[in-house]
Amino acid sequence: MGTTNGNGSTTSVEAVLPTKPSRKFLFVSFESLSGDIAWKVQKEGHEVKAYIEREADVDVYDGILDKVKKWEDHVDWADIIVFDDVGFGKLADALRKKGKLVVGGSKYTDSLEDNREFGQTEMKRVGMNVLPHWYFTNFDAAIEFIQKNPSRYVFKPSGHAQNHKDLLFIGEEDDGRDILELLISNKKAWKSKIKTFQLQRYAAGVEIAVGGYFNGKEFLYPINVNFEFKRLFPGDIGPLTGDMGSLMFWSQPNAMFKATLDKMVTDLAKANYVGYFDINCIVNARGIYPLEFTSRFGYPTASVQTTGMELPFGEFLYRLASGEKFEIPTKKGFQLGICCAVSSYLSDDPDDISTYKDLSILFRRPNPNLDGIHIGDLKMVDNTLQLAGVSGYALVVTGTGTTVEDARRQAYNRIKNIRLQNMFYRVDIGERWLNESDLLQSWGYLNT
């Protein structure tokens, strides 16, 4: 494999032979999500096959991964099967019962993420401190509720609609009149798109997530503490996206973990869940308020996490799926990832998509091993990385350091080396750490 530098020369991406025997990995996707970690496993010397269901992603990972048209035909071939999203839980459960090593969901954990009401009911059942919330299937009923109960709310679509992050709305008015106006003005347009939704009482504070890898019986340590930057523009303005960048560090179990994820161990073990499990929270001086579960790899979280692990990722996945208990060797300090995209990321317009499709990614200076460069929806053509698919999600660029500023400096210097027409990214990933860390320390939530 290789890529072409900005000066036109070709540099190769060499495989790093694993310290353990070569394994066979089958990655299964609804849409192109896990190509970067699959490629990392492949570069470590393992065999990798990838399946992507979505037709729009037909050329994604061409020239990078061995793609298959029917993943079921390769189950017997695979040593490890990796399901990279929710929705595969029943399949994962069935394969585990047959003795296959599987990283991915379960029927139970799929429901935790897909069904917001069920997820928060489970949080409350195990003793987490859940914010007051109300579910609705009728916009008029929600309008009447706000009129009778004026307060500041967050509007959260449920079910399939919750995948559209731009529909979530965080109210700014103490009497809820902005949410009220939103519902009144849009109820006709949203009636067919949003079948169920939640109104949640707003809580001010620091948004923080804590996650860990679960081996079917227990969490492996250290855990991962991370901060997502979800809005499109610097300063946390603009539409909500999946995630425009993340800051993270590894920690022994802290107060955040003990108040949230640690309470889920019995139920996750009962479900035989294997994979990454994360909970997003709002915290303030009064308490820790969990918001939602993520029962799968996060994106770009998974790519950023691999930069902080001092263990080949293929070996890690194999030991995780095998149910082994071990301490994850991780770097001290911080890891940071920045998402880089082009304008088709913001549009479904065919003209926008065709404008950027097949554009090459070049480098001003040689980066032969693509240090800190993680692929999004790309392909390899004539030893050059090119945009593929329709998403406009190009790269995740990472940096590490003993301080947040060190990690930021490394990541943003790496971005300066990239040449991609009209590429955009947030320039403030990690900046709010200084203020937020003081608050988190004073509240004691990072104490182990």
N, C-alpha and C positions, 0 to 999 in steps of 0.2 A: 504494500500500500504506500501511497505517497501523496504529496501535495506540492503545488507550485508556488514559489516565492514571488513577491512583487517584481523582482528583477528578471523573472522568466525561468530561473533555474528550478530543477525538481529536487525535492528532498524527500527521503523515504521515512515512513513511520514503521519502525522495526518492532517486531513482536518481542515481548519479554517472556521468556520461558518460565513456566510456573515452577515453584519449589515442590509442588505436589504433582501426582500423576495427572495427565491430561484427561479432562472430563468432556462429556457431551451435553451441551445446554440447548434447550428449546425455549425460546422466548415467544409468548403468545400475546397478541395485542388486538384490541378493537381498532385503535388508531395509532399512528406512530408516536410512541412515547419513550420507550426504553432503549432506543438505538444506541445512545451513548454508553450506557452501562453494558449493553451486549457487546459493543465494539471493544470496550475495555477488557471484558472477559476473553474475547477472541485474541486480542493483542498479548494477553498473558500466556497464550499457547493452547487454549482450549478450542474445541470444535463448537461452533455456534450455528444454529438455524433459527430463522425468525419468520413469524407469521403475522401479517397485518390484514385485518378484515376490510377496512375502509377503502373503497375503490379510488377515492381521490388521492390516496397515498401510494399509488401503484409504483411510482419510481423512487420513493423515499428509501434510502440506504442501498440503492443500486451501486454495485462496485465496491461496497463496504461489507455487507453481510450476505450470507447465503439465505435467500428468501424462499419460502415454500408456499404452495397454494392451499394445502390442506394440512393443518397441524396435526390432526388426529392420526395421519399416516406415519408420523414420526415419534409417537409416544414410546414405542418399544425401543427405538434407537436412542432416546435421550436418557442420560443418567439423572438429570435435573430438569424439571419443567418450571418455568418462571412465568406466572401470570402477572402482568404489570398494571392492572387496573381493577376497579370493582366490577362486579357483574359476572365474574368467573367462579364465584364461591362454591356453587353446587358441583361444578366440574372438578374443582380442586379437592373438595371433600371426597368425591368418588375415587379420584386417582390415588389419594392418600390411603384410602381403605384397601386399594389393590396393591399397596406397598411401594408406590412410586414416591420419589423425593420431589416435593413441590414447595416452591416459594410463592405465596399468593394467598388470596382470601379464603373465606369460608362463608357459608350461608349466613351465619350469625353476624360476622363482621361486615359483610356487604350491607346488611340491613342497618347496622349502626351508622354507616355513612350515607346510604341512599335515602333512608327514611329519617328525616330530621326529628320528627316527633318520637320515634322509637329510640333514637340515639339519646335524646335528652331524658326520656323516661328511664333508660338504663343508667344514665349518670346519677339521677336522683335516687334510684333504687340502691346503688352501691354506696351512697353517702356523699356524693359530691354536692357542692354548693351551687345550685343552678339558678340563674336569673329568672324572674317571673316571665312567662311567655304564654301565648295563646294561639291556637291554630284555627284557621278559617278555610272554608271551601266556598265562601260567598262574600263578595266584596261589599255588598250593602250591609251585611252583618258586621264586618270589620269597621266600616264607616260609623255605624251606630255605636259600636264599642268605644271608639276613640272620642266621639262626641260626649259620651257619658263618663269616660275615664281619661280626661286630658292629662298627658304626660309625654315625655320624650321617648320615642320608640325607634326600633330598627325593623325595617320591612325585609323579610327573608323568604323568597320563593322556596317551595319544597318540591320533592319528587324530581322529575326530569328537568324542570325549570331551574333548579338550583345550580345546574351546570353553567347556566348563563350568568356569570358573575356581574355583568353590567345591570342586571335587574335588581340586585340588592341595593337598598337605599338606607343610609344612616341618617336619621332625623337630626335636625339641629335646633328645633324649637321645643321649649320646655312644655308647651301645651299640646304638642303633637300636630299643630295645624299644617305643617309642611307635608307630613305623611298623609293627613286627611285630604289635602288638595291633590296629592299624587294619586290616591285611590279614586277620588271622584273623577279626576280628569282622564284616567287611563283604564278605568274598569271595563269599558267596552273593548278597547284594543287588547287588553290582557286576558279577557275571559277565555279565549281559546288557547292561550299559551301557559297560563298559570292556573292549575286546578286546585292546588292547596298552597297555603302560605302561612307564615308565622309573623306575629308581632311580638317582638322581644323588648322588654324594658331596657332602656339604654343605661350603660354604666361607663363612666369615664375611667381611664387608666391606661396602662401599658398593655399592648397586645403582644403576647408571647406564646410560643408553642413548645411543648416538651414531647419528645418521642423516644422510642426505643425499638430495637429488633427483638422479636419474640420467637423462640425456637420450638414452639408447640407446647412448652411446659412453663417457661418463665422468661422474663426479660434478661437479655445480656447487658452487661455493664461495660463501659460507661453508657449513660443515656445521652441524648442529643437535645440541646437547648437551641432553639432557632427563632429568628425574627424575619417574617416575610414582609416584603415591600410590594403590596398588591395593586396599588394604583399606578396608572400609566405614567404620570408625570412627576418630576421631582417636587418635593414639598407635600407629597401625598394628596395631589389633586388629580382630577380627571377620572375617567371610568375605571372600575375595578377590573383587573385582569386575573388570570390564574396566579401569576406571581412574576414580578419584574426583577426580582433579585432576593437573595437571602444572606443573612449573617448568622453564623452558628459557632458553637463550641461544644466540646464533650465534657461531661461532668459525672461524678458519682451521684447516686440518688440524692436529690435535694428536696426541699420542702414542696416545690411545685409537683415533682413526680409523686411524692408520698400522698399528696392531697388529691391526685387525679389518677394517673395510669396505674399506680400500684394497686388501686382498688379494683382494677379490671383483670388481674392475673387469673383468678379462679375461673372466670367466664371465658377468657381467651384460651385457657388450657382445656376447658371442657369442649370448646369448639375446635381444638387442635390447630389453632391459627399459627401460621409460620410466615413471618415477614415484618415489614416496618409498620408501626402503629403509633399514631401521633394524636395529640389533642391540642387544639387552639384555645387560648384563654384570654380573658381580660382580667388584669390584676390591679388592685389598688390597696390603699391602706386598710380597707375594711375586709378584704378577702380575695380569694381566687375563684373566678367565675368561668367554668369551662363553656365553650361555645359549640364546638363540633369535633367529631372524630375524623381522622383520615386513616383508613385501614388498607393501605397500599403504599408503594413508593410515592414520594412527593417529587414534583418537577418544578424547578431545577434542584430541589433538595437532595435527591439521590446523587446527582453528579457532584454537587458540592461536598457531600459526605465522603465520597470516594477519595477526595483530595486530603481528607483528614484521617483516613485509615492507613495504618502502616502494616497492611496485610493484603495480599492479592485478592481482588474482589471475587474472583471465581472460587478461590479456596474458602473465602468467607461465606459465600452463598451455599456451598456444599456442606460446610460444617453446620451452618444454621439449619438447613433443610434436614440434616441428619439428626437434629435434636441435641447436638452437643452443647454442653455448658462450657463457656470459655470467656475470658476477659478480652474484649476487642482492643488490640493495640492501636492507639490513636495519638495524633500529634498534640502537643500542648499549644495553647493559644487559640487563634480564631481562623475560621475559613469563611470565605465570602464568594458569592457568585452573582454575576450580572448577566441578565438576559439581553441579547442583541437581536433585533428584528428589523424587518423592512415594512413598508406601509401596507402590504397585503395582509399583515397581521391584524390590521384594523378594519379590513373590508372583505366582503365576499364577492366584490365586483370582479367578473371575469377579466376585464381589462387590466385591473391592478395586479391580479394574479399572473396573467401572461407577461406583464411588463417585467416582473422580477424572476419568473421561473427560468432556471438554467443559468442565472448569473453566477460568475465565479467568485470565490473568496480567495483573495491574495494576501500576501504578507510583505511588508516593507523590508524586513530583515528576516533571515532564515530562522525558522522554528521547526527543525527537523523532526522532533518528536511531538509537536503540537502541545508543548507544555502549557497547561492552563486552558486549553481550548477543548470544549466539549460540544459535540454535534447536536443540532436540532434536526429539522427536516432537511437533510442534505443527501447528496449522492456523490460518488467519485467518478469523474469522467476524465480520461487521459491524465491520471495522476493529479487532478485538480478537484477540490471540493466545490460543488455547485448547489444552488438552491433547488429543492425538489418539493413535490406536493403542492399544497395550496395555503398552508398556514402562515407563511412568512416568518416563522420562528426559526432563526438561523443558528445561533450559537449561545452557549453559556460560557462565560469567561470567568475563571476563578483565580483567587489569590489566597495565600496563607501567610500567617505571621504571628509573632508573639503578642502583638497588639493589633487592635482593629485598624489603626492607621497603617501599619505595615501591610496588612492584608489588602486594604483598599489601594494602597500605592502599587502593589504588585499587579493587582487585577486591572486597574485603569491603565497602567503602562502597557500591559499586554493588549488591551483594546486599541491603543494608539498604533499598534503594529499591524492592525487588520485593515484591509482595503475591501469594502463592500459598499456599493453604490447606495446612498441614502439610508444607511444603517442608523438606527436610533437606539438609545438605551438611557436609563436613568443615571444621573451623575452623582446621586446622593446616597447610594446604598451603603448602609453602615453608619451614616453620619449621626443618627440620633442616639447611638449607643452611649455616648458620654452622659447625657441627661438621664436616659432610661436606666443605665446601670446603677447610678446613684440612688434612684428610687427603689429599684429591686433589692439593692443591698440594704437600704434602710428598712424595708419591709421584711427582710429576712427570707425571701422566697428562693434565693440562690444558695442558701446555707445547706451543707451536706451533713 
